[in-house]
């Protein structure tokens, strides 16, 4: 699945994952890999609560750390803290140093990650990637954490669509 995702063949990776779920072959590492196919925290939450539940594989600290990081990147600090303080302990998962590192990322570091993600998706093009970029940007604006670089990246999308290069 890693090779499919690295080539941006997301639908094929999901298909393979679902086939492995049916045959009972899914391992924890497969679940961690498939988190890369989730564009946002909503998809990540659904993946953990629905898809992983079907596999019988419970989320470990690495999976929760990725979820916490995604929430932080989206500017949802309150939900990230709730995940660490309530959800992880109730699931029997102990936060580790990486968990707290994700919670304590500086605004500058978060801005750099956000800009990088937006640039990646905008440059990939395609409906799913551009949609993911717009979704993240809208969340950042809504939560008051969008900065000038994020606006500049999103201007690229407008320019592409204005020029008809879709």
C-alpha positions, -999 to 999 in steps of 0.1 A, spaced: 0 0 0 29 23 6 40 21 -30 4 29 -41 1 59 -19 36 72 -29 23 72 -65 -9 89 -54 -30 59 -62 -53 64 -32 -84 46 -45 -62 15 -53 -47 16 -18 -81 18 -2 -93 -11 -24 -63 -32 -13 -69 -23 23 -106 -33 21 -97 -66 5 -72 -73 33 -99 -64 59 -123 -90 44 -96 -117 43 -84 -108 79 -49 -99 68 -47 -63 82 -18 -56 105 -12 -25 127 14 -13 102 -12 -14 74 -35 8 94 -7 33 101 1 33 64 -35 40 54 -36 71 77 -16 87 49 -47 83 27 -68 104 51 -67 140 41 -80 155 74 -89 147 110 -125 139 102 -114 111 78 -87 100 104 -113 98 131 -137 78 108 -108 55 98 -99 48 135 -135 43 147 -149 25 117 -123 9 94 -99 -1 121 -128 -15 142 -137 -38 113 -101 -51 112 -100 -59 149 -67 -39 151 -68 -13 178 -51 21 175 -17 23 191 2 54 202 17 59 167 -18 61 152 -30 85 179 1 106 175 -6 110 138 -42 120 147 -31 145 173 -6 160 148 -33 163 122 -57 180 147 -29 205 156 -21 212 120 -58 220 114 -58 243 144 -80 222 166 -60 223 198 -90 216 220 -98 184 203 -61 173 202 -59 179 240 -92 160 245 -78 131 225 -47 129 247 -65 135 280 -96 114 275 -97 92 244 -62 77 246 -64 67 283 -99 53 278 -85 32 250 -57 20 272 -31 39 251 -4 58 270 8 91 254 45 92 248 71 119 241 60 122 205 24 128 217 35 157 238 58 170 211 28 171 187 8 190 213 35 216 219 44 224 183 51 261 179 29 283 158 58 288 134 63 250 130 26 245 125 25 272 99 54 256 80 36 222 80 3 238 69 20 257 40 38 226 29 6 205 29 -13 232 10 15 235 -16 17 197 -20 -20 194 -27 -22 224 -49 7 212 -70 -7 177 -73 -38 191 -88 -68 169 -93 -102 171 -76 -92 152 -44 -60 171 -37 -74 206 -45 -105 197 -24 -82 187 5 -63 220 2 -95 240 2 -108 220 32 -77 226 52 -76 263 42 -112 268 53 -105 251 86 -75 274 92 -95 305 83 -124 294 105 -101 287 135 -82 320 130 -48 304 122 -45 310 85 -15 332 77 -3 352 46 15 321 32 -17 301 33 -36 328 14 -8 330 -12 -9 292 -18 -46 293 -22 -43 321 -47 -24 296 -69 -57 276 -72 -76 307 -82 -50 316 -108 -50 282 -123 -88 281 -126 -89 316 -140 -64 308 -167 -84 276 -176 -55 252 -169 -76 230 -146 
